[in-house]
Amino acid sequence: MNYRALTPTEISVMKQNGCNSADWNDIKVKDGFDCNNYVRVNFSGEIRLGLTDETVIGTAGIIVQSGIFDASLHNCTVGDNVHIAKVWERIINYDIHDGAYITNIGSIICTGSRAFGNATEVNVLNEQGGRSVLIFEELTAQMAYLMTFYRHDKEFIASMDKMVRDYASKKKSAVGKIGKMAKITNLGSATDVVFDDESYTNSCSLLWDGTVGKRAFVGPNVVAEHFVFASEACVDKGSIVKNVFVGQKAELTNGFLANNSLFFANCIMEAGEAVSVFAGPHTVSMHRSTLLIGGMFSFFNAGSGTNQSNHLYRIGPVHQGIMERGCKTGSGAYIMWPARIGSFSLLTGKHCKHPDTSELPYSYVVEKNGDTVVLPGANLKKFGTIRDILKWKKRDHRSNDLPRLDIINYDPLTPLTTRNMYQGIHFLNRCETDADYPSGHNFIIEQKSIRHGRELYALGVDFFMGEEVMKKLSGINFDCSEPLGALLKPEGDEGVGRWVDAAGLIAPAAVINELCSSVAKGAITSPEALAKALQTIHDRYSEYKWEYVADNFKSCYGITLDSLTKDAAISILHRWTESVASFDRERNIDAHKDFNENSMVSFGIDLDPQNREADFNEVRGFPEKNDQMIAVHNHYAGLIQEAYAVICRLKESQQL
C-alpha cells in the first residue's frame, strides 16, 4: 500500500482541530486522506492513516463518522473507515484494520514480549503439572486430548510441544492486531492482545496476553490473563479467567471463575468455578455452588453443589478423575479423586472410595451407607438419556461459514459404548460367580442388579449391531449374483479391537496410536496437517465402525458374516425392530412418570386436591402432545420404518 507525507495544508488543519505530533513527518497517509476527520489526536512514533470516506457501524447498529477523535496513538497503522474516539490513555503498537470501531477505552498496548496467549501452558487435571497443554489459536479438543492423555509417548509429546512453540513463535510480534470490523468499547486496559475480525469487546476490565477470536465476545467486568478465546467464544458478565482456552461457541458467564482449564465447543459454564479442568464439548455447569476440579468431563451436566477434591492432604493437588462422555451428577454430588465413572452414568451422593465404573456404562452410581453402589445399565432405558443425546447435535451452534475446530461425533451408540457394554456383560458374569469381584473396583453391586444389568447391556448391544446391519443392508443391491455375506465384507480391519473417545472423536485406538506415531516421527509437523489427519479419521468412522460390527457379528448373532443369507438378514432385522420398539416403550413409560400424581403435588395451589389436575394439564400439557416425547418416538419410529423398507427389498429380491 502506498502512503505519502502530509501536506502543509493538512498539517495546518489538523493543528487547528487540536491534533499534535512529535514529528509530523512520521505520519504517512493514503491518497484521498481527509484531514477534517481527525480531532484532538496526539500522534507519536510511526503512524499510517487510511481513508475516512465512509461511515462505520458502531454498537447497536449506530452509524458514526469514520476518523479519530480525542485519542492518543503511538506506532499505529489505521486502516480505512475506522472510528476511534475517547482513548483516555494510548493505543501503542497496533495495526487497526478496516472498519474497526474503538471508543471509550483506557489503553491498548503491545509490548512485543508475548505471543498473544499462544503457547500458554495450562495445567489440566494435575494442578502441579504433568499433563500441561500448550494452547494456541488452532487448538482442537482432539489435539488437547492427545497432549493431555498420551504423556507416556514422550516422542509424540516432544513433537507436539515443538509444533505449538513453532506456531507461537510465528505469532509473536512487536505489533498487535485489531481486526476488520472489530468493536472495542468501554475497555479498561488490554496488553498484548489480538482482537480478531468481527470480535466484540465491551466493558471488560482487563485483558492481558491473549487472543480474542473471530466474532468472539468479551463482556462487562471480565478479567482475563494468558488466554485464547476461539472464534465465536463468549466470556461475559464478570467472569475471571487465567491460563484458559475457550472453544467455539463455548460460553463462560455470570461470574464464572476458571484457572488452568480448557473449555471446548458448546460448553456453557455459569456462576461456578473450574480449576485444572478438561471440559470436552457440551460440558455444562450452571450453578454458583458447583466446583469442577482436576477432572476430565465431556457431554457432562453438573448438578448444583457438585464438587470434587483432588489432594487428600498428602503431597498436594495431584489426583485426577475421569467422568466419561454423557455423565451427570445430582445436586450435592461429591467424589474424591482419583475415580473414573463410566459413560452416560448418573452419579448421586458422596463417594470417597475411588470407584472405577468404566466397565459399566449407563449406570446409576449412588451412595448407600457410605459405600458406592452401582446399578449397572439402569440409565440405558431412561428417557432423559436419549433426550440428551438427541439434543446435543441441535445445540451445536457453531457457524457453518467458519472452520469448525473440534470434531464431534453425535452417534447415540458407537463401537466404543458397545464394546463397553460387552465388557459390562463379562463383568457381571464374573460378579455372579464372585460376589467380591466389584470390591476390587471400589464399589458394590447388589446381586439383584446383576441379571437386570446384563439384560440391559445385551439389549443395548443388539440395538447397535442391528442398526448398523440395517444401515449397511439399505445400501446393498440385492439383485446381484454375489452372496449377501460377500457384499457386506469390510475392506480392512482397523476398526477391530479397542476404541477411544478423544473428546468427541470416536475412533479405533490403533488408528489414534498410528497418528501419534506419525507426529512423533516428523511426518506431521504443523497444526494444519494434524487437524487434517484427525478429520480424515473422522471421515472414515463409518468404515471403521462396520469393521467392528463384522468382527463381532458371530458373537452377537451366532453366525459368521460370510454365511449370512437373506433369510437370516430378515430375521436379524425383525429381531432388531423388537429391540427398537422395546427402547421406545420403556423410555415412553419412564417419561410418563413426569405426568403421574406425584408430579402434580405442587399444582393447583388454591384448588381442591381433586381439581389440581386441571392446573397441571394447563401448565404441563399431556404426554401425547409433549414435543420431546414425540421427537423421541418419531426417532424410533423412523428407524423401524427404515428396517421394514430393507426387509421388503430383501423379500422382493428372493422372489426374483
N, C-alpha and C positions, 0 to 999 in steps of 0.2 A: 504494500500500500504506500503510495506517495504522499508525503507530507511536505508542507512548506513553512517558512517562518511567518510570524505575524507581521502585518503591515503596520507602519506608524499610526495610521488612522485607527486600525483595530485596537492597538495598544491604548491609544488615547480614549476610545470609547469605553474600553474595559476599565481603565483607571477611573473614568467618570462614574462607572457603575459600582465603584468600591472594590475593585479587584486589585490584588497585589501579587508581585512575583519577585523572588530574589534575583532572578535574571530572566528577562523576557525572551532572551534568545534561546532559553531551554524549552520554550513552548513551541511545538510544531502542530500545524492544523491541516486539515484536508481542504482542497478547493471547495468552495461553497460554504465555508465556515461563516456562521452568523455570530458576531461578537456581542450582539444585543442580548443573547440568552445566557449571559454569564454575569451574575450579580453577587457582589461581596464574596468573592472567592480568593483564597490565599493559595498560590501555587509555589511549589519548590521542587527542586530536582528535575529530572527529565519528564516532561509532560507531553502527551499526544492526545489531541482532541478531534472527535469526529463531527458529523453533521447534526444539526438540530432542526431539520426541515419538516419533521413530522411530530405528532403528539405521541405520548406514551400512555399506556393503560396502567393505571395505578391500582391500589387496593379497592375492592368493591366495584371494580369496573370503571372507576372515575378516570376521566381523560384529563391529562395535565400536559403542560408545555415541556418539551424536552429542553435540557440545559442544566446548568449548575447554579445553585442559589444558596448562599450562606453556608459555605463549606471550605475545608482545607484539604488539599491533595498534595501528596509527595510521591514522585516517581510513579505516576499512574498513566495508563493508556485508557482512554474513554472512547467507546465505540459510537456508532451512530444512534441518534434518537434515544439517548439515555437521560433519565431525570435523576438528579442528585440534589437534595435540599436538606438543610439543617443538620449538618455534620458538626457536632459540638467540639470534637477534638480533631482527628485526622483520619483520612484513608491513606495508607502508606504501602507502596509496592504492590499495586494490584492492576490487573487487566480487567477492565469492566466492559462487558460485551454488549452488543446491540440490544436496545430495548429494555435494559435493566432499569429498575426503579428502586431508589435508595433514599430514604427520608427519615429524619429524626433519630439519628444514631449517635452513639458515643464515638467509638473508634473501631476501625477495621485495619489490622496491621499484619503484614507478612514479614517475618524476621529472616526467612530463608534457612532456618536451622532445622526444620522438620519436613516430613513428607505428607502432611495433611492427614494424619491418622493412619496412613498406610504403614504396615509392619509393626503396629502396636501389638505388644504381647498381652494376650488375655488368658489368665489362669482359670480355665474352666475345670469343673469337678473338684480338683485339688487346689485349695486356696494357696498352698505353698509352692505351687508349680508342679512340673512333671507331665502335665498334659496341655501345656500352653499352646494356643493357636495364634498365629500371626494374621491379623485381619488386614484386608485390603479391599479396594472398591469392587473387585470382581469375585469376591469370595462367595462360594455357594455352600449350602448346607452339606452337600456331599464332600466337598473339599475339607470343610471343617471337621466332619465326622472322621475322615481318614486321618487328619492331623491329630485328632483327639485320641482315637482308639487304636491306632496302629503304631504305637510307640515302640513296640517290640521290633519293628522293621527299621533299624537305625539308618540304613542307607536311604530308604524312602523318606524318612523324616528329614534327613540332612538335605536331600534333593528338594523337598518341599520348602524347607527353610530358605535355601538359596534362591529358589524360584520367586518366593514372595519378596525377599530382600532386594533381588534384582529389579522386580517390578516397582518397589518403593523408591529405589534409587533413581529410577527414571521419572517418578512423580515429584521428587524433591526439586524445589525451585525457589529462586530468590523472589519470584513474583507470584502472587496468588491470583485466583480467578473468581470473578463474579460473572456467571454465565448469561447467555441470552435470555431475555425476558425474566430474569431472576428478580425477586422482590425482597427487599430487606427494609423492615420498618421497625422503629422503636427499639432498636437493639442497644443493649448496654455496651458490650465490647466483644470483639472477635479477634483472636490472634492465631495466625497460621491456619486459616480455614478456607477451604474451597467451597464456593456456592455454585452448584452446577446449574445448567439451563433449566429455567422454569421453576426453580426451587423458590420456596416462600418461607422467610424467617420473620416472625412477628412477635415483638415484645419479649424476646428471650433475654435473660440476664447476662450470661457469659458463655462464650464458645471458645475452646482452646484446643488446637491441634486436631483438626478433623475435616471430614468431607460431608457436605450436605448434598445428597444425590439429586439427580434429575427429578423434578416435581415432588421432591420431599418437602415436608412441612415441619418447621420447628416453631413451637408456640410460646405463649406467655410464661415467663418466670422459669424457663428451662435453664439448667446449668449442665454443660456437657464438656468433658475433658477426654482427650485421646479416644476418638470415636470415628466410626464410619457409619453414616446413615445411607442405606442403599436407595435407589430410585423409588419414589412413592412411599418411602417410610414416613412415619409420623411420630414425633416426640413432642408432647404437648402438656400444658397445664401444670407447671411446677415440677415436672419430672427432673430428677437429678441423676446423671449417669457418668460413669468413669470407666475407661477401658471396656468399651462396649461396641458391638456390631448390631445394627438394627436392619433387618432384611426388608425386602419389597412388600409393601402393604402391611407391614407389621406396625403396631401402634403401642406406644408407651405413654400413658396419660394419667391425669388425676393424682399427681404427686408420687408416681411410682419411682422407687429407688433401685438402681441397678449398678452393680460393681463387678467387673471381670466376667461379663456374661455375653452370650450370643443369642440373638432372637431372630429366627428365620421367618420365611414368608407367612403372612397372615396371622402371626401371633398377635394376641391382644392382652396387654398387661396393664392393669389399673390398680392404683392405690396401695398395693403391697410392696414387696421387696424381693430382689433376687441377688444372690451372691454366688459367683462361680457356677453359673447355670448354663447348660447347653439346652436351649429351648428350640427343638425342631419345629417344623411347620405346624401351624394350627394349635400351638400351645396357648392356653387361656388361663389367666388368673385375674379375678375381678374384685378381690376383697382386701380391704386395708389390713386385716389381721392375718393375711397369708404371707408366709415366708417360704421361698424356694431357695435351697442352698445345696451346693455340692452335688447336683444331680443332672442326669440326662432325662429329658422329657420330650415327647413328640405326640402330636394329636392328643394332648393332655388337657384335662379340665380340673382345676384345683378348687375344691370346696372351701368355704370360709374357714379361717383358722387352720388351714393346712400348714404343717410345719415339719421340718426335718432337722436333725443335728448330725454333725459330721466330725466331732472332735473326741468325744469320750474322755476328755480331760487327761489325755496321756501326752503324746508328742505333738499335739496340735490338730488343726482342722484338715486332716489328710484323708479322711474316709469319704468314699463316694457311693452314690446309689444310682440305680437304673430303673426308670419307670418306662416300660416298653410301650410301643405305639398303642394309643387308644385308651390308656388308663384314666381312671377318675378317682378322686378322693372325696369322701363325705366330709361334712362340716366337722372341724376339730380333729381331723385325722393327723396322726403323728407317726413318724417312722424314724428309727435310729439307724443311720448308715453305719456300715455297709449293708445293703439289701438290694434285691432285684425282684421286681414284680412283673409277672408275665403279661403279655399283650392283652389289651381290651379287658382288663380286670378292674373291679371296683374295690377300693380299699377304705375301710372304716375302722375307727378305734385307734388304739395306741399300740405300737409294735416296737419292742425293744430287743428282740432276739435274732435279728438279722436274717429274716426269711429270704429264701430263693425259690420263687414260684415260677421261674421262667419256663419250666416244662409243663406248666398247667395254665394255658391261656384261657381267656374268657371266664375267669373265676371270680367269686366273691372272696375277698381276703378280709376276714373280720377278727376282732379281738374277743376272746371269751376267757374270763378269769385270768387275764394277764398273758394268755397264750395266743399265738396266731393260728387261726383255724381257717382252712381253705375249703371252699365248696367248689370243686372242680367243674368247669363248664357252665356254671349257673348263669353266667351273663350271656351265654350264646344265643338263647332264645328270647332275650328281653327286648322289648320294643325300642327302648332307648338306645340300644347298641346299633341297630340298623338305622335308626333315625340319625344318630351322629355320623355314621359312615356316609349316608346319602347327602347329608347337609354340607360336609366339608368341601366337596367339589363346588357346590353352589356358593360357598363363601370364599372362593379363590377370586379375589377382586383385582388381581394384577392386570394391568392394561395389556392388550394384545399387540399394541404398536411399539412396545419396549421389549427388549430381550429378557426372558424370564431366567433368573439366575438359578433358583432351586428347582430340581426335578422332583415332582410329587406324583407318586403312583397312588391312585384312589381306589384300586380294586378292593371290594369288600373282603374277599378271600383270596389268598395268594399261596404259592408253594411254601412260603415261609410259615404262614399260620397253619397250613395243612400239615406240614412236617411237625410243627409243634403239637398239633392235635394227635398225630401218630405217637409222638413221644409221650403225650399225656396218657394215651391208652396203655402204653407199655409201663408207664409209671404206676398207673392204677392197678394193673395186673400184678406188679411187684408188691404193692401195698396189700393186696388181697392175701398174699402168702406170707408177708412180713409186715405186721402191724406197726413195727417200729421204724420202718423204712423212711417215712416222711420226717422223722426227727433229725435225720442226717441233713435235712434241708431247713431245719429250724422252724417247722410248723407241724400242725396236726391235721389229719383228715379223719373224720368220723366214718366208721365202717358203712353206715347207711348212705353215705355220699358216693361211695366208690362205684357202685353199679350204675347209678344215675349219671354220674360224670362220664363214665365210659360210653354209655349210650349216646350222650350228647355229642361227644367227640366223634363217635362213629358217624353220626348224622351229619356233622359238620364236614368231615372228610368226604362223605358221599355227595354232599351238596357241591363242594368244589370240583371234585372229579367229574361228576355228571354234567355240570355246567360247561366245563372245558370240552368234554366229549361232544356235547350238543353243539357248541360253537364251531368245533372243528368239522363235524359232520355237515353243518349248514353250508360250508364252502366246498363240499366234495361233489363231483359229478358221478352219481351212482350208475350211470348208464354205460360207463366204460367197462372194458373187459377185465381189467386188473382186479384182483381180490381186494376186498374192503380194507383188510389189515395192511396191505401193501401201500394203499393210498394214504394211510394215516401214519406211516412210519416216519419218525423225525429224521432230519438230516444229520444232526450232531448229538452230542451227549453232555454238553457243557452245563445243562440245567440239572443234571443228576447230582444228588448229594445235598450238602448243606447250603442254605441261603441266608442272606443278611438283609436287614433293613438299614440302609445307610442314610438315615434321616430323611426318608421319603423315597429314596431309590431302592426298589426291591430287586435283588439280583443274586445270582449264584455266587457263593463265596469264592469259588475257584476263579471266576471271571474278575472279581474285585482284586484278588491277590495277583492276578496276572497284570492288571492295570498298575498296581503299586510297583510291581517289578519293572514295568516299562519306565515309570518315573525314576526309580532308583538307578536304572542303567543309563539314564540320559536320553531315552528315546522320546520322552515327553519333557519339554523344558519350559513351557510357558503356561500361564493360566488359561489362555485361549485354547491351546491344544488339549489341556486336561479337561476343560469343560466339554469340548467336542467329543473326547473319548468317553466321558461319562454319559453324554447324550446318546452316543451310539449304543452303549449298553442298554440304556432305557428303551431305545427304539427296537431292540431285539428281544425285549421282555416276552413277547408272545411266543417267540421261537423257544426261548429257554423254558418257558412255562410248559409248553407242550412236551418238551423233552423230559421234564419232571413227571408229567402225567403218564407218559409212555413207560417210564421206568417203574412207576408204582401201579400200573394197570392190573397186573396179576394179583398183587396183594389186596387190591380193592375188589376186583370182580372175579377172581379165581381162574381167569383165562389170560393167555398172552395176547398182546395187541395184534400180533401176526395172525392169530387164529380167529380174530373177530369176524363174525358173519353178520349179515343184515338182520337176521332174526335176533341174534344176541344184542346187536346195537339197539333194536327196538325195545327189547326187554330192559336194557340199561336205561334208556330214556324214560320208559314208563316208571321204572323204579325211582329215577331222579325226580320226576314230576310229583311223586308222592312225598319226597323229601321237601321239595319246594312248598307244596301245599301244607305240610306239617309246620314248616317255619312260619308260613303266613298265618296259619291257625293259632299257633302258640303265641306269636307276637301280638296278634289281634286280641287274644284273651288277656295278655299282660297289659295292653293299652286300655282295655275296658276297666281295669282297676281304678283308673282316674275318673271313672264315672259311677262308681258304686256309692253306697250310702255313707261309708266313712269319708269319702271325698266331699260330701255335702255338709259336713258338720258345721262349718263356719258360714254357711249361706243362710239366707232368709232371716237376717238378724232381728227384724221386727214382725216376723210372720210366725204363725203357729208351726210347730215342727213338721206337721203333716203337709204343710204348704211350701216348705223351703225348696222343694224340688223345682218349683216354678222359677225361683230366683236363680237356682243353679243352671237350669236349662237356658235361661236367658243369657247368662254370662258365659258358660262353658259350651253351650250347644249340645249336640247329640253326636255320639260316636260315629254313626254312619255318615255324618256330614263334616267330620273333622278332617281338615286339609292334610295333616301329617299322616293320619291313619289311611286316608285314601291314597296318598302318594306311595306309602309302603306297600299297600295291597296291589296297586297298579304295577309296582316294580315286580312283584312276584307273579302277578297275572301275565305280565308281558313275557316273562321267562317261560312260563308254561305254554303260552301260545307259540313261542319260537320252537319249543321242543316238539309240539304236536305238528307243526309245519314240517319239521325234519322227518318225523315218523311217517307222515303222509307221503313224502317223497320217497322214503325207503320202501314203503309198501307198493307204491306205483312202479318202482323200478323192478320189484320182484315179479310183477305181472307181465313185464315185457318179455 
